[in-house]
């Protein structure tokens, strides 16, 4: 899952959301040096990633992309799934997506000193370009994937994967719906155990 899903699956705690958001940039046991609620978010993030990578529906989605994008297929599906979460947000939350995102950005600003250096550097771009809201449209997804392409040293061609998104839109959305219901249950159980 990409940023929006990780944040959403974190429950109501701002610091768990922040930990889940910035977990990819925290290696090994470095999370033990951070605030205890942020640690929970990082552990939750890792649990979500492990569950996602092993889930047969997620793997079914990645197979549609594997021939053209190889090991980037999982990254692309993560972004596609955030698109479907944003598009269908009202099925998962009573709060407007725009308000939810604004609250998260405000939380990042309020807790700036608790962010990792990488998250502090990324935060202004994320807020200014409103990455989380851009997931809602295919054009926004294409822009996000192009930016990711530009950050990768070798050519991944991820930006072209919106062609497959359009071609298999219903299939990807159906996969997301089934998978995300399973992931929500799994994440809720994990949160309760932290």
C-alpha positions in Angstrom: 0.0 0.0 0.0 1.1 3.6 -0.6 0.9 6.6 1.7 -2.9 7.2 1.9 -3.7 3.6 2.8 -1.0 3.4 5.4 -2.2 6.6 7.0 -5.8 5.5 6.9 -5.0 2.1 8.4 -3.4 3.7 11.4 -6.5 4.5 13.3 -7.0 7.8 15.1 -3.5 8.4 16.6 -1.6 11.2 14.8 1.7 9.8 15.9 0.9 6.2 14.7 -0.1 7.8 11.4 3.2 9.6 11.2 5.2 6.5 12.1 3.3 4.5 9.4 3.8 7.3 6.9 7.6 7.5 7.3 8.4 3.8 8.1 10.0 3.1 4.7 12.8 5.5 5.6 13.5 3.8 9.0 15.8 0.8 8.7 16.3 -2.1 11.1 15.9 -1.2 14.8 16.3 2.5 14.3 12.6 2.9 15.1 13.4 2.1 18.8 15.0 5.5 19.1 11.7 7.3 18.2 8.6 8.2 20.2 6.7 5.1 21.3 3.6 5.9 19.3 5.7 6.4 16.2 7.3 3.1 16.8 3.8 1.5 16.8 3.2 3.1 13.4 6.4 1.7 12.0 5.6 -1.8 13.3 2.1 -1.5 11.8 3.6 -0.4 8.5 5.9 -3.4 8.3 3.0 -5.7 9.2 0.9 -4.2 6.4 3.7 -4.6 3.9 4.2 -8.2 4.8 0.5 -9.0 4.6 0.2 -7.2 1.3 3.1 -8.8 -0.4 1.8 -12.3 0.5 -1.9 -11.7 -0.3 -3.1 -13.7 -3.4 -5.3 -10.8 -4.6 -2.4 -8.3 -4.5 -0.2 -10.8 -6.3 -3.0 -11.3 -8.9 -2.9 -7.5 -9.5 0.9 -7.4 -9.9 0.8 -10.3 -12.4 -1.1 -7.9 -14.8 1.9 -5.6 -14.8 4.9 -8.0 -14.4 5.7 -8.5 -18.0 6.3 -4.7 -18.5 7.4 -3.5 -15.1 9.0 -6.6 -13.4 9.8 -6.0 -9.7 8.3 -2.5 -9.9 4.9 -4.1 -10.3 4.2 -4.1 -6.6 5.1 -0.5 -6.2 2.7 0.4 -9.1 -0.1 -1.6 -7.6 0.4 0.1 -4.2 -0.2 3.4 -6.0 -3.2 2.0 -8.0 -4.7 0.8 -4.8 -4.3 4.2 -3.2 -6.2 5.6 -6.2 -9.1 3.3 -5.5 -9.1 4.2 -1.8 -9.2 7.9 -2.6 -11.8 7.5 -5.3 -14.1 5.4 -3.0 -13.2 7.3 0.2 -16.8 7.8 1.2 -17.1 4.0 1.6 -14.4 3.9 4.2 -14.8 7.1 6.1 -17.4 9.6 7.2 -14.8 12.4 7.0 -14.3 14.2 3.7 -11.1 13.1 2.0 -9.9 16.7 1.7 -10.4 17.3 5.4 -8.7 14.1 6.3 -5.7 15.0 4.2 -5.6 18.6 5.6 -5.6 17.2 9.1 -2.8 14.9 8.3 -0.7 17.6 6.8 -1.3 19.8 9.8 -0.2 16.9 12.0 3.0 16.7 10.1 3.7 20.4 10.6 2.8 20.3 14.3 5.0 17.3 14.9 7.8 18.4 12.6 10.6 17.7 15.2 9.5 14.1 15.5 9.9 13.4 11.8 12.9 11.7 10.4 15.3 13.8 8.4 14.0 12.2 5.2 10.4 12.9 6.1 11.2 16.5 7.0 12.8 17.0 3.6 9.9 15.3 1.8 7.1 17.0 3.7 7.1 20.4 1.9 6.9 18.8 -1.6 4.2 16.4 -0.4 2.0 19.2 1.0 2.7 21.7 -1.8 1.9 19.2 -4.5 -0.9 17.6 -2.4 0.3 14.1 -3.2 -2.5 12.4 -1.1 -5.3 14.1 -2.9 -3.7 13.6 -6.3 -4.3 9.8 -5.9 -8.0 10.5 -6.6 -7.6 10.9 -10.4 -5.8 8.9 -13.0 -3.9 12.1 -14.1 -2.8 12.5 -10.5 -1.6 8.9 -10.4 0.3 9.4 -13.7 2.1 12.4 -12.2 3.0 10.5 -9.0 4.3 7.6 -11.0 6.3 10.0 -13.2 7.9 11.6 -10.2 8.8 8.1 -8.8 10.3 7.2 -12.2 12.5 10.3 -12.1 13.8 9.4 -8.6 14.8 5.9 -9.6 18.3 5.8 -11.1 17.5 3.2 -13.8 14.5 3.5 -16.1 11.5 1.8 -14.6 8.8 3.2 -17.0 6.3 3.2 -14.1 4.7 6.4 -15.6 3.4 4.3 -18.5 1.6 1.9 -16.3 -1.6 4.0 -16.3 -2.2 2.4 -19.7 -2.7 -0.9 -17.9 -4.7 0.9 -15.2 -7.1 2.2 -17.9 -7.2 -1.2 -19.7 -7.9 -3.3 -16.6 -9.6 -0.6 -14.5 -12.5 -2.8 -13.3 -10.2 -5.7 -12.5 -7.9 -3.6 -10.5 -10.7 -2.0 -8.6 -12.4 -5.3 -7.9 -9.0 -6.7 -6.6 -8.6 -3.6 -4.4 -12.1 -4.0 -2.9 -11.6 -7.6 -1.8 -8.0 -7.1 -0.7 -8.6 -3.9 1.2 -11.4 -5.5 3.3 -9.0 -8.2 4.3 -6.2 -5.7 5.0 -8.5 -3.5 7.2 -9.4 -6.5 9.4 -5.7 -7.5 9.7 -4.6 -3.9 10.5 -7.3 -3.4 13.1 -6.2 -6.6 14.8 -2.6 -5.6 14.7 -3.3 -2.1 16.1 -5.2 -3.7 19.1 -2.2 -5.8 19.9 0.4 -3.0 19.8 
